């Protein structure tokens, strides 16, 4: 992955600067793109509000640039536990009827979904 | 006698002496719910019929054998359950419309343990949807109100749980704490809230928010009850690989021991500009009380404290966006169009900071500063055994005051977030009053030091009682 030290550059190069807020770093196009990645449908109004609100939060995060972290390792978890295994033993799990009991659509013992792969 | 006012221990004594029945105890809490819930909105689901039936069965068991009360530590005790915990055959919504119709087919490990200990679920408590929030206002089922002033927030995200215990709608309640969601509402509602060490209590069956931070705890009326419940909920769970194979101490055993000679740190970074003066005074007063009890007060520094909120609001939404990706409306629940504004905000934020090109600038950077915050605590705990701070820089705020400004809302957790980032236990307990509103005191300790936190908390609680 290409290392980008300052994400501002990428955003400032956008041809479409956000309308309105001077502090706003995220463009509407970017907000729409993130929403698409996250499988969220946003209204026009939401796109506008999120542009402003998310940019404000991201701005606040710049405070971390004050901290020197060159020789610091990342913390992903705090337990210190690694590779916790259990015995490979078979034991009863949820019956299909129970597992399916909340499904909005089913067919036999299967969850029914829309088409994912098309011909 | 107003049974809903009892602590767990008092209720157990009463049941043992046959002063009242389980049904009378449960009915007393149900009466409180009927009286207050229409105003306070602490519950999403009230299990009146089931709880009464369960109470009758328990009374029958007592008639057959008195020993059940002695053998089961929560026998007949009505508890509220944050609606984030899966409860078999009881709707579990996470206070989100996405799960508005979800009825789990299994119990969370904690719920199973509480039931096995004899507890009766009286209802599912309201909270910020998906536990996203500091005020309770993000619930898709309407905000919960502060019992001391209905125009104020009760704190969140475990808003309904705190209110239920504060008003006697239940004798105890479960909660979750990812950035302060137990400690803040405990402070705003004047009850005792415990956020255990990360991994001390199983997360299995609790709807995940941010998996490296989520901690499963509870609310009670006093410290003794809090210790009693942790005895039941703590321990290794094969269904949650982050629970270590570590002995669970008997938390009640040394609870009442003196705290003479214990070194307690007071970090200067928690007494900053912006904190309400009277809260600072109440906290210093509590520290004086601990000193009077023989504790040795030591001034310490946790230099990276001011970066905790920024670190948290990178790491937490990143984990949220990943955890909420599973809600697709295929296996259970409704589709993603039903996510509320705050859930969307966090999913978006997390998706952005994890996306290609931004990962290192945001997420990796945050993980590195998280290391420095952990180190701050490690170094502090070489000098002291526990740390005392305020829980919140402000008193309960007005409903609606911060809903339009997410960043301001996020800053409510400035004093609670560091413990989550470092995986430490934190106890929040009533420390005084300002303008007829409760002020919370926070006691932090090294990982798995809950026993000591209870001891210090209990000593402070008794001292306050004696001075009254």
Interface residues (C-beta under 8 A of the other chain):
Chain A: X1 X2 X3 X4 X5 X6 X7 X10 X26 X30 X31 X34 X35 X37 X38 X39 X40 X41 X42 X46 X50 X53 X54 X56 X57 X58 X60 X61 X63 X64 X66 X67 X69 X72 X73 X74 X75 X76 X77 X78 X79 X81 X84 X86 X94 X98 X99 X101 X102 X103 X104 X111 X113
Chain B: X101 X102 X103 X105 X106 X198 X199 X212 X238 X241 X242 X244 X304 X306 X307 X309 X310 X311 X313 X314 X321 X325 X328 X329 X330 X331 X332 X333 X334 X336 X337 X339 X341 X344 X345 X347 X348 X349 X351 X352 X355 X356 X357 X358 X359 X360 X361 X362 X364 X365 X366 X367 X368 X369 X370 X371 X372 X374 X406 X407 X410 X421 X422 X423 X447
